[in-house]
Amino acid sequence: MEKSDEDLIARYVDQDDELKKHVENHKRFENCLEDFNRRVYLTPEEEIEKKKIQKMKLHGKDRIHRILSKYREK
């Protein structure tokens, strides 16, 4: 994320429960993906799980950006 986005998140995360939830989920998904990326080999089931997490992370990031856009308008 860009520095300006990180600043907005830091500014509003304690005031906006939805933003906080999506930021926490994004961090959790990032940690899971890092774990998958450290592995040399993934089973087919793990590959599917990794793709699922990537999609959820992307969806969450999109939601974070939509929330931040309303704060940019202020």
C-alpha positions in Angstrom: 0.0 0.0 0.0 1.0 3.5 -0.6 2.2 5.7 2.3 -0.8 8.0 2.0 -3.1 4.9 2.4 -1.1 3.7 5.4 -1.5 7.2 6.9 -5.2 7.2 6.4 -5.5 3.7 7.9 -3.5 4.7 11.0 -5.6 7.8 11.4 -9.1 6.1 11.1 -8.5 2.4 12.1 -9.5 3.0 15.7 -12.6 4.9 14.7 -13.9 2.6 12.0 -14.7 -0.9 13.0 -15.2 -2.1 9.4 -11.9 -0.7 8.3 -10.2 -2.3 11.4 -11.7 -5.7 10.5 -10.6 -5.6 6.9 -7.0 -4.4 7.9 -6.7 -7.2 10.4 -8.0 -9.8 7.9 -5.6 -8.4 5.3 -2.6 -8.9 7.7 -3.8 -12.4 8.6 -4.1 -13.4 4.9 -0.7 -11.9 4.2 0.9 -14.0 7.0 -0.8 -17.2 5.7 0.4 -16.5 2.1 4.0 -15.9 3.4 3.7 -19.3 5.1 2.7 -20.9 1.8 5.4 -19.1 -0.1 8.1 -20.4 2.3 7.2 -24.0 1.4 9.1 -25.8 -1.3 6.1 -27.9 -2.3 2.3 -27.4 -1.9 -0.2 -30.2 -2.2 -3.1 -29.6 -4.6 -5.3 -28.9 -1.6 -2.8 -26.3 -0.4 -2.6 -24.7 -3.8 -6.4 -24.3 -3.8 -6.3 -22.9 -0.3 -3.6 -20.5 -1.3 -5.6 -19.2 -4.3 -8.7 -18.8 -2.0 -6.7 -16.8 0.5 -5.3 -14.6 -2.4 -8.8 -13.9 -3.6 -10.0 -13.0 -0.1 -7.0 -10.8 0.5 -7.6 -9.0 -2.8 -11.3 -8.5 -2.0 -10.4 -7.1 1.4 -7.9 -4.8 -0.1 -10.5 -3.5 -2.5 -12.9 -2.9 0.4 -10.1 -1.1 2.3 -9.6 1.2 -0.7 -13.3 1.9 -0.9 -13.5 2.8 2.8 -10.4 5.0 2.4 -11.9 6.8 -0.5 -14.7 8.2 1.6 -12.1 9.6 4.0 -10.1 11.2 1.2 -13.2 13.1 0.2 -13.4 14.8 3.6 
